[in-house]
Amino acid sequence: MRLAQNSSTRIRQDAYSLVEVLVASVLLAVAIAAAAVLALTMAAQEENNTRIGRAFNLQEQAARLYQLGLEPTTIASLLPAESNVTSIVFTTNSLTVSGVGDVNQATCRMIFHAGTPITSDSLSPALRTNDIVVIRPSIR
């Protein structure tokens, strides 16, 4: 049997139940937690990218100093210490290029920390190697 409802005696059923409010609250909490984790991950990635950029800049400066005629031992003493760079090593040899003459070629190898490893079983930082081939004329 259905009761006739007019505007003054209508029963209000437009409210949310407690279960609906709890489910919505849990979904909102999960979304906020995911956003916080994403923000932390992005900050860590930005920090790693900054360190890697500084290491590449240091290697490029070492290569340019070699092109200017400085010896690798002098270059090592001039460059500032970078905490994530393990080593910068020059391997040199002489080449004869037709039409140019004798040139000195060096491979500037840098080993640096590129972040943390993906696997959790290793606590040592992930190492990365980068090589730059540099040529300078041997007329000096």
KOLMI-873675 format. One record per residue (C-alpha): residue number from 0; residue in one letter; x negated, y, z negated. Coordinates in nm, 4 decimals, decimal comma. Layout:
N
<bavex resi="NUM" resn="A" X="X" Y="Y" Z="Z"/>
...
// end
This chain:
140
<bavex resi="0" resn="M" X="0,0000" Y="0,0000" Z="0,0000"/>
<bavex resi="1" resn="R" X="-0,1474" Y="0,3236" Z="0,1078"/>
<bavex resi="2" resn="L" X="-0,0915" Y="0,6429" Z="-0,0767"/>
<bavex resi="3" resn="A" X="-0,0165" Y="0,9484" Z="0,1179"/>
<bavex resi="4" resn="Q" X="-0,2957" Y="1,1982" Z="0,0846"/>
<bavex resi="5" resn="N" X="-0,2484" Y="1,5642" Z="0,1103"/>
<bavex resi="6" resn="S" X="-0,5134" Y="1,8271" Z="0,0672"/>
<bavex resi="7" resn="S" X="-0,4521" Y="1,8739" Z="-0,3027"/>
<bavex resi="8" resn="T" X="-0,4594" Y="1,5048" Z="-0,4020"/>
<bavex resi="9" resn="R" X="-0,7338" Y="1,3783" Z="-0,1658"/>
<bavex resi="10" resn="I" X="-0,9922" Y="1,1623" Z="-0,3391"/>
<bavex resi="11" resn="R" X="-1,3450" Y="1,2776" Z="-0,2628"/>
<bavex resi="12" resn="Q" X="-1,5560" Y="0,9988" Z="-0,1095"/>
<bavex resi="13" resn="D" X="-1,8078" Y="1,2233" Z="0,0632"/>
<bavex resi="14" resn="A" X="-2,0777" Y="1,1879" Z="-0,2069"/>
<bavex resi="15" resn="Y" X="-2,3878" Y="0,9651" Z="-0,1744"/>
<bavex resi="16" resn="S" X="-2,4204" Y="0,6526" Z="-0,3837"/>
<bavex resi="17" resn="L" X="-2,7145" Y="0,5987" Z="-0,6168"/>
<bavex resi="18" resn="V" X="-2,8562" Y="0,3260" Z="-0,3915"/>
<bavex resi="19" resn="E" X="-2,8568" Y="0,5585" Z="-0,0896"/>
<bavex resi="20" resn="V" X="-3,0370" Y="0,8267" Z="-0,2886"/>
<bavex resi="21" resn="L" X="-3,2998" Y="0,5771" Z="-0,4100"/>
<bavex resi="22" resn="V" X="-3,3612" Y="0,4415" Z="-0,0587"/>
<bavex resi="23" resn="A" X="-3,3990" Y="0,7937" Z="0,0782"/>
<bavex resi="24" resn="S" X="-3,6388" Y="0,8828" Z="-0,2055"/>
<bavex resi="25" resn="V" X="-3,8546" Y="0,5761" Z="-0,1390"/>
<bavex resi="26" resn="L" X="-3,8706" Y="0,6541" Z="0,2329"/>
<bavex resi="27" resn="L" X="-3,9683" Y="1,0127" Z="0,1579"/>
<bavex resi="28" resn="A" X="-4,2387" Y="0,8980" Z="-0,0872"/>
<bavex resi="29" resn="V" X="-4,3827" Y="0,6563" Z="0,1706"/>
<bavex resi="30" resn="A" X="-4,3928" Y="0,9312" Z="0,4334"/>
<bavex resi="31" resn="I" X="-4,5700" Y="1,1707" Z="0,1959"/>
<bavex resi="32" resn="A" X="-4,8242" Y="0,9027" Z="0,0984"/>
<bavex resi="33" resn="A" X="-4,8934" Y="0,8254" Z="0,4652"/>
<bavex resi="34" resn="A" X="-4,9477" Y="1,1940" Z="0,5378"/>
<bavex resi="35" resn="A" X="-5,1913" Y="1,2216" Z="0,2455"/>
<bavex resi="36" resn="V" X="-5,3909" Y="0,9193" Z="0,3650"/>
<bavex resi="37" resn="L" X="-5,4000" Y="1,0621" Z="0,7169"/>
<bavex resi="38" resn="A" X="-5,5271" Y="1,3961" Z="0,5871"/>
<bavex resi="39" resn="L" X="-5,8053" Y="1,2256" Z="0,3880"/>
<bavex resi="40" resn="T" X="-5,9060" Y="1,0169" Z="0,6892"/>
<bavex resi="41" resn="M" X="-5,9177" Y="1,3226" Z="0,9118"/>
<bavex resi="42" resn="A" X="-6,1331" Y="1,5099" Z="0,6589"/>
<bavex resi="43" resn="A" X="-6,3771" Y="1,2180" Z="0,6346"/>
<bavex resi="44" resn="Q" X="-6,3950" Y="1,1905" Z="1,0146"/>
<bavex resi="45" resn="E" X="-6,4619" Y="1,5633" Z="1,0451"/>
<bavex resi="46" resn="E" X="-6,7457" Y="1,5364" Z="0,7928"/>
<bavex resi="47" resn="N" X="-6,9011" Y="1,2439" Z="0,9847"/>
<bavex resi="48" resn="N" X="-6,8712" Y="1,4340" Z="1,3139"/>
<bavex resi="49" resn="T" X="-7,0459" Y="1,7338" Z="1,1591"/>
<bavex resi="50" resn="R" X="-7,3356" Y="1,5168" Z="1,0387"/>
<bavex resi="51" resn="I" X="-7,3680" Y="1,3481" Z="1,3796"/>
<bavex resi="52" resn="G" X="-7,3603" Y="1,6858" Z="1,5565"/>
<bavex resi="53" resn="R" X="-7,6382" Y="1,8150" Z="1,3333"/>
<bavex resi="54" resn="A" X="-7,8476" Y="1,5056" Z="1,4068"/>
<bavex resi="55" resn="F" X="-7,8026" Y="1,5455" Z="1,7847"/>
<bavex resi="56" resn="N" X="-7,8956" Y="1,9126" Z="1,7559"/>
<bavex resi="57" resn="L" X="-8,2126" Y="1,8215" Z="1,5668"/>
<bavex resi="58" resn="Q" X="-8,3088" Y="1,5711" Z="1,8366"/>
<bavex resi="59" resn="E" X="-8,2447" Y="1,8221" Z="2,1121"/>
<bavex resi="60" resn="Q" X="-8,4604" Y="2,0805" Z="1,9349"/>
<bavex resi="61" resn="A" X="-8,7403" Y="1,8233" Z="1,9053"/>
<bavex resi="62" resn="A" X="-8,7141" Y="1,7510" Z="2,2788"/>
<bavex resi="63" resn="R" X="-8,7276" Y="2,1218" Z="2,3653"/>
<bavex resi="64" resn="L" X="-9,0360" Y="2,1703" Z="2,1467"/>
<bavex resi="65" resn="Y" X="-9,2033" Y="1,8831" Z="2,3314"/>
<bavex resi="66" resn="Q" X="-9,1195" Y="2,0481" Z="2,6641"/>
<bavex resi="67" resn="L" X="-9,2810" Y="2,3673" Z="2,5376"/>
<bavex resi="68" resn="G" X="-9,6092" Y="2,1771" Z="2,4924"/>
<bavex resi="69" resn="L" X="-9,6164" Y="2,0915" Z="2,1224"/>
<bavex resi="70" resn="E" X="-9,7460" Y="1,7541" Z="2,0115"/>
<bavex resi="71" resn="P" X="-9,5109" Y="1,5082" Z="1,8360"/>
<bavex resi="72" resn="T" X="-9,6971" Y="1,5357" Z="1,5036"/>
<bavex resi="73" resn="T" X="-9,6584" Y="1,9142" Z="1,5110"/>
<bavex resi="74" resn="I" X="-9,2903" Y="1,8829" Z="1,6007"/>
<bavex resi="75" resn="A" X="-9,2278" Y="1,6551" Z="1,3032"/>
<bavex resi="76" resn="S" X="-9,3794" Y="1,9123" Z="1,0685"/>
<bavex resi="77" resn="L" X="-9,1777" Y="2,2016" Z="1,2165"/>
<bavex resi="78" resn="L" X="-8,8319" Y="2,0472" Z="1,2100"/>
<bavex resi="79" resn="P" X="-8,6194" Y="2,0783" Z="0,8975"/>
<bavex resi="80" resn="A" X="-8,5405" Y="1,7655" Z="0,7016"/>
<bavex resi="81" resn="E" X="-8,1969" Y="1,6265" Z="0,7814"/>
<bavex resi="82" resn="S" X="-8,0516" Y="1,3870" Z="0,5263"/>
<bavex resi="83" resn="N" X="-7,8857" Y="1,1531" Z="0,7727"/>
<bavex resi="84" resn="V" X="-8,1779" Y="1,1279" Z="1,0213"/>
<bavex resi="85" resn="T" X="-8,3954" Y="0,8261" Z="0,9493"/>
<bavex resi="86" resn="S" X="-8,6645" Y="0,8888" Z="1,2111"/>
<bavex resi="87" resn="I" X="-8,7541" Y="1,0773" Z="1,5300"/>
<bavex resi="88" resn="V" X="-9,0280" Y="0,9072" Z="1,7323"/>
<bavex resi="89" resn="F" X="-9,1849" Y="1,0099" Z="2,0636"/>
<bavex resi="90" resn="T" X="-9,3193" Y="0,7493" Z="2,3078"/>
<bavex resi="91" resn="T" X="-9,5275" Y="0,9206" Z="2,5758"/>
<bavex resi="92" resn="N" X="-9,6787" Y="0,8189" Z="2,9067"/>
<bavex resi="93" resn="S" X="-9,8085" Y="0,9933" Z="3,2209"/>
<bavex resi="94" resn="L" X="-9,6364" Y="0,9777" Z="3,5577"/>
<bavex resi="95" resn="T" X="-9,7305" Y="1,0971" Z="3,9031"/>
<bavex resi="96" resn="V" X="-9,4320" Y="1,2398" Z="4,0900"/>
<bavex resi="97" resn="S" X="-9,4749" Y="1,2929" Z="4,4628"/>
<bavex resi="98" resn="G" X="-9,4552" Y="1,6577" Z="4,5546"/>
<bavex resi="99" resn="V" X="-9,4861" Y="1,7629" Z="4,1897"/>
<bavex resi="100" resn="G" X="-9,8031" Y="1,6035" Z="4,0580"/>
<bavex resi="101" resn="D" X="-9,8794" Y="1,4637" Z="3,7164"/>
<bavex resi="102" resn="V" X="-9,6149" Y="1,4959" Z="3,4453"/>
<bavex resi="103" resn="N" X="-9,5905" Y="1,3763" Z="3,0894"/>
<bavex resi="104" resn="Q" X="-9,2800" Y="1,1755" Z="3,0104"/>
<bavex resi="105" resn="A" X="-9,1646" Y="1,1116" Z="2,6577"/>
<bavex resi="106" resn="T" X="-8,8769" Y="0,9172" Z="2,5169"/>
<bavex resi="107" resn="C" X="-8,7503" Y="1,0860" Z="2,2037"/>
<bavex resi="108" resn="R" X="-8,5804" Y="0,8166" Z="1,9929"/>
<bavex resi="109" resn="M" X="-8,3776" Y="0,9156" Z="1,6907"/>
<bavex resi="110" resn="I" X="-8,2278" Y="0,6768" Z="1,4359"/>
<bavex resi="111" resn="F" X="-7,9612" Y="0,8254" Z="1,2125"/>
<bavex resi="112" resn="H" X="-7,6720" Y="0,7371" Z="0,9825"/>
<bavex resi="113" resn="A" X="-7,3502" Y="0,7543" Z="1,1832"/>
<bavex resi="114" resn="G" X="-7,1094" Y="0,6941" Z="0,8960"/>
<bavex resi="115" resn="T" X="-6,9992" Y="0,4000" Z="0,6919"/>
<bavex resi="116" resn="P" X="-6,9683" Y="0,0497" Z="0,8375"/>
<bavex resi="117" resn="I" X="-6,6282" Y="-0,0873" Z="0,9320"/>
<bavex resi="118" resn="T" X="-6,6689" Y="-0,4056" Z="0,7308"/>
<bavex resi="119" resn="S" X="-6,6492" Y="-0,3739" Z="0,3555"/>
<bavex resi="120" resn="D" X="-6,9047" Y="-0,6506" Z="0,2873"/>
<bavex resi="121" resn="S" X="-7,1948" Y="-0,4225" Z="0,3812"/>
<bavex resi="122" resn="L" X="-7,2756" Y="-0,1232" Z="0,1609"/>
<bavex resi="123" resn="S" X="-7,5517" Y="0,0164" Z="0,3819"/>
<bavex resi="124" resn="P" X="-7,4621" Y="0,2986" Z="0,6199"/>
<bavex resi="125" resn="A" X="-7,4112" Y="0,2310" Z="0,9891"/>
<bavex resi="126" resn="L" X="-7,7233" Y="0,3242" Z="1,1859"/>
<bavex resi="127" resn="R" X="-7,7168" Y="0,4552" Z="1,5405"/>
<bavex resi="128" resn="T" X="-8,0017" Y="0,5022" Z="1,7890"/>
<bavex resi="129" resn="N" X="-8,0101" Y="0,7760" Z="2,0503"/>
<bavex resi="130" resn="D" X="-8,2762" Y="0,8212" Z="2,3206"/>
<bavex resi="131" resn="I" X="-8,3567" Y="1,1305" Z="2,5261"/>
<bavex resi="132" resn="V" X="-8,6051" Y="1,1216" Z="2,8131"/>
<bavex resi="133" resn="V" X="-8,8066" Y="1,4436" Z="2,8290"/>
<bavex resi="134" resn="I" X="-9,0504" Y="1,5495" Z="3,1020"/>
<bavex resi="135" resn="R" X="-9,3063" Y="1,8311" Z="3,0949"/>
<bavex resi="136" resn="P" X="-9,5769" Y="1,9227" Z="3,3447"/>
<bavex resi="137" resn="S" X="-9,9288" Y="1,8238" Z="3,2476"/>
<bavex resi="138" resn="I" X="-10,0910" Y="2,1499" Z="3,3659"/>
<bavex resi="139" resn="R" X="-10,1465" Y="2,2700" Z="3,0102"/>
// end
